[in-house]
Amino acid sequence: MQEDTPAEPRTDRVAVVVNTAARTGARLLPLLEAALRPVADEVTVRAVHGGTQLLDALSAAARSEPDLLVVGGGDGTIGAAAEMVAHTPTTLGVLPLGTANDFARTLEIPTQLAAAVDTLVHGRVVDVDLGRVDGRAYLNVASVGLSVAVTQRLTPGLKRRLGRFAYPAATLAAYRSHRPFAARLELDDGTVLKLRDLMQVAIGNGRHYGGGLTVAPHASIDDHLLDVYAVEQGRLLDHVSVARLLRTGHLVEHERVHHVTARRLRLVTDEPLPVNLDGEIAATTPATFEVDRNALHVVVPAGSRAARMDGTPGREGASP
């Protein structure tokens, strides 16, 4: 592992937590240990099978204050670890073992296991932002509306059967029963947007979500801004034209989509609505969203263009 200058060899204390409930977790362990033990003074490995056991293992690993915490799992697992080591000297290493792997995609971390492990040894350390909803951290996107219904339909069984195609299948099912809603966005610069007949509001911290969709063409996890878009309910043809732009993020240029950036905002809906954080329903409107600047240190490939180190380790706070 190296930062802006190469790290001295055999000085890292490494803690590893791998979710063996993830599709490829169990067969990753021998490859991982073989790569890390020659370059680290101490390697502690915890292999767990999801649930509370996983959270307990992450918590124990974070409390040991390793130099590097390597986490193998999906975005939910990575996000839980990120919140635990935010604003600490511990660097997060990511092994993408989930269905979507959007955080890894944003950081240009390869999903091929050997290449992901190689990143841990030969990559570089950057700092990235976290999003927060009423204080709770998220990596990629928080959203209200259609995405919540998608999450409710995105069962483990559907993921196993369809893999990355589970997302469009769940979206189609959710769209059929969606009810439009009204919302007010109160931005940190004093701007207030009052919007009606909405299908979805999304607040992006990272660049990717939903298995490779893009928040906006210039969205970044290192720009200290939240990208916010609100999609109006429209005719079927409108939805089809928006859907065609989801992969590239150019939906924000569509006439039925409102797009703004902010460091902090409050979202109020006409009735309380659940908020989806990276695939987990974990908050309710009204809610306050903010960017937590340079909150997390993470290893990325040496050639990644997604972020750089521009803060002070363990000392950057939430943006005002």
C-alpha positions in Angstrom: 0.0 0.0 0.0 1.3 3.5 -0.8 0.2 7.1 -0.3 1.6 10.0 -2.3 5.0 8.5 -1.6 5.5 4.7 -1.2 4.8 3.4 2.3 7.7 1.6 4.2 7.3 -2.2 3.9 6.0 -4.4 6.7 4.8 -1.5 8.9 1.0 -2.0 8.5 -1.3 -3.6 11.0 -4.1 -5.0 8.8 -7.5 -6.2 9.9 -9.6 -8.1 7.4 -13.4 -8.7 7.6 -14.9 -10.7 4.8 -18.6 -11.4 4.4 -18.8 -15.0 3.3 -22.5 -14.6 2.7 -21.5 -12.5 -0.3 -21.2 -14.5 -3.5 -17.4 -14.9 -3.7 -16.4 -14.2 -0.1 -15.2 -17.7 1.0 -12.9 -18.4 -2.0 -11.3 -15.0 -1.6 -9.6 -15.6 1.8 -6.6 -17.7 0.6 -5.8 -15.2 -2.2 -6.1 -12.3 0.2 -3.9 -13.8 3.0 -1.2 -14.8 0.5 -1.0 -11.2 -0.8 -1.1 -9.4 2.6 1.1 -11.4 4.9 4.4 -10.7 3.1 3.8 -6.9 3.2 2.3 -6.5 6.7 3.6 -6.9 10.2 0.3 -8.2 11.5 -2.8 -9.5 9.7 -6.0 -10.4 11.5 -8.7 -12.2 9.5 -12.4 -12.4 10.4 -14.6 -14.4 8.1 -18.3 -14.0 9.0 -21.6 -14.9 7.4 -23.7 -11.7 7.4 -26.2 -10.4 9.9 -25.3 -9.1 13.4 -22.2 -11.3 13.3 -20.9 -9.1 10.5 -21.5 -5.8 12.3 -19.9 -7.2 15.4 -16.8 -8.3 13.5 -16.5 -4.9 11.8 -16.9 -3.1 15.1 -14.2 -5.2 16.7 -11.9 -4.7 13.8 -12.4 -0.9 13.8 -11.8 -0.7 17.6 -8.4 -2.4 17.1 -7.4 0.7 15.2 -5.5 -1.0 12.3 -3.6 0.9 9.8 -5.7 -0.8 7.1 -9.1 -2.3 7.5 -9.9 -4.5 4.5 -13.6 -5.2 4.0 -15.0 -7.8 1.6 -18.7 -7.4 0.9 -21.4 -5.4 -0.9 -22.1 -1.7 -0.6 -24.0 -2.2 2.6 -21.1 -3.9 4.3 -18.6 -1.4 3.0 -20.8 1.5 4.1 -21.1 0.1 7.7 -17.3 -0.1 7.9 -16.9 3.4 6.4 -19.0 4.9 9.1 -16.9 3.2 11.8 -13.6 4.4 10.5 -14.6 7.9 9.3 -12.4 10.6 10.7 -9.8 8.1 12.1 -6.3 7.3 10.9 -7.5 3.9 9.7 -7.6 3.5 5.9 -10.3 1.4 4.3 -9.5 -1.3 1.7 -12.4 -2.4 -0.5 -13.0 -5.9 -1.9 -16.2 -5.6 -4.0 -18.2 -8.8 -3.4 -21.8 -7.6 -3.8 -24.2 -7.4 -6.7 -23.9 -3.6 -7.5 -20.5 -2.6 -6.1 -21.2 1.0 -6.9 -18.7 2.5 -4.4 -15.9 0.4 -6.0 -17.1 1.4 -9.4 -17.0 5.1 -8.4 -13.4 4.7 -7.1 -12.4 2.6 -10.2 -11.6 -0.4 -8.0 -11.7 -3.5 -10.1 -14.3 -6.2 -9.4 -12.0 -9.0 -10.6 -10.8 -10.4 -7.3 -7.1 -10.8 -8.0 -6.9 -7.2 -9.3 -8.8 -5.9 -6.3 -6.4 -7.6 -3.9 -3.5 -6.2 -5.9 -4.9 -2.8 -5.4 -4.6 -3.2 -1.6 -0.8 -3.8 -2.0 0.1 -1.5 -4.8 -2.6 1.2 -4.7 -2.5 4.7 -3.2 -4.5 6.3 -0.4 -7.0 9.1 -1.1 -9.7 10.8 1.0 -13.3 10.9 -0.1 -16.5 12.5 1.1 -19.4 10.7 2.9 -23.0 11.8 2.6 -25.0 12.1 5.8 -28.7 12.0 6.5 -29.6 13.4 9.9 -26.1 12.3 10.9 -26.1 8.8 9.4 -23.5 8.1 6.8 -24.0 6.8 3.2 -21.5 6.3 0.4 -23.4 6.6 -2.9 -27.0 7.9 -3.0 -29.9 8.6 -0.7 -33.3 8.8 -2.3 -37.0 9.1 -1.8 -39.8 7.8 -4.0 -39.5 5.1 -6.6 -36.2 3.9 -5.3 -37.7 2.9 -2.0 -40.2 0.6 -3.7 -37.4 -0.8 -5.8 -35.4 -1.6 -2.7 -38.4 -3.3 -1.2 -38.7 -5.6 -4.2 -35.0 -6.2 -4.5 -35.0 -9.4 -2.5 -31.9 -11.6 -2.0 -33.7 -14.3 -4.0 -34.2 -11.9 -6.9 -30.5 -10.9 -6.8 -29.4 -14.5 -6.8 -31.6 -15.3 -9.8 -31.0 -12.2 -11.9 -27.7 -10.8 -10.7 -27.2 -7.2 -12.0 -30.5 -7.5 -14.0 -32.4 -7.6 -10.7 -32.3 -3.8 -10.5 -34.2 -3.1 -13.8 -36.6 -5.9 -13.0 -37.4 -4.5 -9.6 -37.6 -1.0 -11.0 -40.2 -2.0 -13.6 -42.3 -3.7 -10.9 -42.1 -0.7 -8.6 -43.0 1.8 -11.4 -46.3 0.1 -12.0 -47.6 1.0 -8.5 -45.8 4.3 -7.9 -47.8 7.3 -6.5 -46.4 10.9 -7.2 -45.6 13.2 -4.3 -44.7 16.8 -3.5 -41.5 18.0 -1.9 -39.7 21.1 -0.8 -35.9 21.4 -1.1 -34.3 24.0 1.2 -30.7 24.5 0.1 -27.8 25.9 2.1 -27.6 29.1 0.0 -31.2 30.0 1.0 -32.8 28.7 -2.2 -36.1 26.9 -1.8 -37.5 24.7 -4.5 -41.2 23.7 -4.3 -41.9 20.7 -6.6 -45.0 18.7 -7.3 -45.9 15.4 -9.0 -42.5 13.8 -8.3 -41.5 10.3 -9.0 -38.1 10.5 -7.2 -35.7 12.7 -5.4 -32.1 11.5 -5.2 -29.2 13.1 -3.3 -25.9 11.7 -4.6 -22.6 11.8 -2.7 -20.7 9.4 -5.0 -20.9 9.0 -8.8 -22.7 5.6 -9.2 -25.7 3.8 -7.8 -28.2 1.1 -8.7 -25.7 -1.2 -10.3 -23.8 1.3 -12.5 -26.3 4.2 -13.0 -24.7 7.6 -12.9 -25.9 10.5 -10.6 -24.8 13.2 -13.0 -22.2 13.6 -15.7 -19.8 15.5 -13.5 -20.7 13.9 -10.1 -17.7 13.1 -7.9 -17.2 11.6 -4.5 -14.3 14.1 -4.0 -15.9 17.4 -5.0 -17.4 18.2 -1.5 -20.9 18.6 -3.0 -24.1 16.7 -3.1 -25.7 16.3 -6.5 -29.5 16.5 -6.2 -32.0 15.6 -8.8 -35.8 15.4 -8.7 -37.7 13.6 -11.5 -41.3 14.7 -12.3 -44.0 12.2 -12.9 -44.9 12.3 -16.6 -46.2 10.2 -19.5 -44.7 6.8 -20.2 -42.7 8.2 -23.1 -41.1 10.8 -20.7 -40.1 8.0 -18.3 -38.6 6.0 -21.2 -36.6 9.0 -22.4 -35.3 9.6 -18.8 -34.5 5.9 -18.3 -32.3 5.9 -21.4 -30.1 8.6 -19.8 -29.7 7.0 -16.4 -26.5 5.1 -17.3 -24.6 8.3 -18.3 -26.2 10.7 -15.8 -27.5 13.0 -18.6 -31.0 12.6 -17.2 -30.2 15.8 -15.2 -30.5 17.6 -18.6 -34.0 16.3 -19.3 -36.9 18.8 -19.2 -38.7 16.8 -16.5 -35.7 16.6 -14.2 -34.6 19.3 -11.7 -30.8 19.3 -10.8 -28.9 21.3 -8.2 -25.7 20.9 -6.2 -25.4 21.8 -2.5 -23.3 21.1 0.6 -26.4 20.9 2.8 -30.1 20.7 2.2 -33.3 19.8 4.0 -35.9 17.7 2.2 -39.6 18.0 3.3 -42.3 16.0 1.6 -46.1 16.4 1.7 -46.3 13.4 3.9 -43.4 11.5 5.7 -41.7 9.2 3.3 -38.9 6.6 3.9 -35.4 7.4 2.7 -33.3 4.8 0.9 -29.6 4.9 1.8 -27.4 2.8 -0.5 -30.1 0.1 -0.7 -31.2 0.2 2.9 -34.3 2.1 4.1 -32.9 3.9 7.2 -34.4 7.4 7.5 -37.7 9.3 7.1 -38.5 12.7 5.7 -38.3 15.5 6.7 -34.5 15.0 6.7 -31.3 17.0 6.5 -28.6 15.9 4.1 -25.0 17.1 4.2 -21.6 16.3 2.8 -19.0 15.2 5.3 -15.9 16.4 3.6 -12.8 14.2 3.3 -14.3 11.9 5.9 -12.8 8.6 4.8 -9.4 7.4 3.7 -9.5 4.5 1.2 -7.1 2.6 -1.1 -7.7 3.0 -4.8 -5.7 1.8 -7.9 -2.6 3.8 -8.6 -4.2 5.0 -11.8 -7.7 5.9 -10.4 -8.9 9.4 -11.3 -11.8 9.3 -8.9 -10.2 11.2 -5.9 -7.0 12.5 -4.4 -5.6 13.2 -0.9 -6.5 16.8 -0.1 -7.4 16.8 3.6 -5.6 16.1 6.9 -6.0 12.5 8.1 -8.6 12.2 10.8 -9.2 15.9 11.2 -11.6 17.0 8.4 -15.2 17.7 9.5 -18.5 18.1 7.9 -18.8 21.1 5.6 -20.6 24.0 7.1 
